[in-house]
Amino acid sequence: MSRASSSGNDYTLQRMSSLMEQRGKKARDEGERSLIEAPAAASSSREELERAAREQLQRDVTPAFVYVLALFSALGGFLFGYDTGVVSGAMLLLKRDMHLSALWQEVLVSSTVGAAALSALVGGSLNGLLGRRRCILIASFLFSTGGLVLSVAPSREVLLLGRVVVGLGLGIASMTVPVYIAEASPPHQRGRLVTINTLFITGGQLIASIIDGAFSYLRRDGWRYMLGLSVVPAVLQFVGFLFLPESPRWLIQKGHAQKARRVLSQIRGNQNIDEEYDAIITSIGEEEKDSGGGGPVMWRMLTYPPTRRALLLGCGLQMFQQLSGINTVMYYSATILQMSGVRDDKLAIWLAAVTAFTNFLFTLLGVWLVERVGRRKLTMGSMIGTCLSLAVLATGFLLSAQSSPPVTVHPANPSVSNSSCMRYELCEPCMLDPTCGFCYRENSTAVFASSCIPVNPASTEEAAWGRCSNMTETSDGLYWAYNYCPTSYSWMVLLGLILYLAFFAPGMGPMPWTVNSEIYPLWARSTGNACSAGINWAFNVLVSLTFLHVAQYLTYYGAFFMYSGLALVGFLFIYGCLPETKGRRLEEIELLFEGQLCTCGMSDWDEHRHIEYVRVKGSNYHLSDNDASDVE
Ligand SMILES: O[C@H]1[C@H](O)[C@@H](O)[C@H](O)[C@@H](O)[C@H]1O
């Protein structure tokens, strides 16, 4: 059989024979000759051996060093989550301490994400030029400096500078870390280790919400601690990376063969690295031939069909991740939970932590599932579940809107006669107008004596005037609802939220990052990841900046039905374009994108045959049914 045989299956078979040898030796040593000579080697059934080989692989193919390397890298993911998550809580205090206008608040939030989109794109060339390790060092340096600037910022302009610096770090880290982990991991653990990076993103978001909660009690300068604390993991990562090695694949690409061998033996522990090393060298040679020589990498990627397909898949996955509304749902979750009956405003900040925790918990499920069910099934299942739960969420909003309580009292304030709030007859349009809130009394069975009143511009937690201004806890049956309406369908909205996180977090959350780290050949990997990460950040800004306007035009249920429709399109896209990459060497995966045939939707067996076919097509060899048994 050709070089083709160096697949995951073959690897397991090799392990099986070495395991048999080891067992035989052990048996001899212990004088248990009978065990080896026994007919059909009783305990040596194929299945049992395969299982033993797999267990052995788990034990000795992944030395602890790879975990250390993955954990230090994933601190980049943690900072991604922390820096994007912490800002909402910090903003509540900042706008008070620094007297920030709505525009400044928006600029401070989106500047980081915008800078991340740009630096992710630039990060592609940096990665190719300087290597993964140096890029991660640059990112952690930017995180540390940005965090320091934020914690001492005397003015909003300096704050803006700090947020942009942090964003630049975010962009580079978000595209480099998954690639670095993927290139260092053994094939059977790669999905899990790269997915840990997304687990750290959601972990960062969780810690950020807890820190937001804790420091919100400080009277002054709480935001300095919130924003500044990111320096701790950033410095830790910087120091760690002074000692961690460069990616062996990048080293080989740049011609540092000896160094690459050293790193490979360091990260593979007691494994024989020759086969892997040769596979990388051969694939680099083939890639140079295939990708047709000169021109900028982006041009070569677009004109070479396999990389063009991979790029389309990678960017599409990242786009649909954001279009299915994760950041809107996360951001809006506190209100959703308030709708469901948690009325204490002081709790709102902690409610965000509950959502972040759920997101984290279900991402953990993804880490567990990715090497069991594979990327394709996990992503498809996640996307269809996301689509359905968005529909549940939207239906909850629709039913709430249809049973929207009426405005029964129209109190007048002589000094504010032309407020739009006075015109609304129902809670629904009042709630959709960001300048108004719904003030109502409630007894155990119904809403009564309700009015639509302008919100206090300094705090959305109370009305500008009237009985819902100066809200205290003893306001006895009187409630101020900003951004939501009292409804008896809140259970459905809550159910939609929980289902959404349960389906999104294990698959659509991490898989776009994981799949992107593995689908491009080495020469196109940095550029491919730069583009797809740039798309992720760009759609992140787009969706969050447009949500309130979309909700105003389409109402909340319209907005969530729209996200659900987009998720359905995303599902069809994944169904048609995402092949299974589980267990394959990085050098093999590009073959899945070769030929006119897309392997998506093929069974594992057909896919395996397809890879074999593509591999050997150059040597006039065609895989027949008889040959197939040879492959297996
Ligand atoms: O994969 C991550 C994760 O799902 C986060 O929760 C989300 O905030 C990010 O935008 C996304 O890229």
The ligand as a Gaussian input file, in Angstrom:
#p B3LYP/6-31G(d) Opt

LIG

0 1
 O      -16.795000      31.066000      20.026000
 C      -17.013000      32.213000      20.780000
 C      -17.922000      31.926000      21.963000
 O      -19.021000      31.218000      21.571000
 C      -18.315000      33.167000      22.697000
 O      -19.258000      32.896000      23.680000
 C      -18.778000      34.307000      21.805000
 O      -18.970000      35.460000      22.568000
 C      -17.802000      34.593000      20.694000
 O      -18.246000      35.611000      19.847000
 C      -17.516000      33.334000      19.905000
 O      -16.630000      33.606000      18.859000

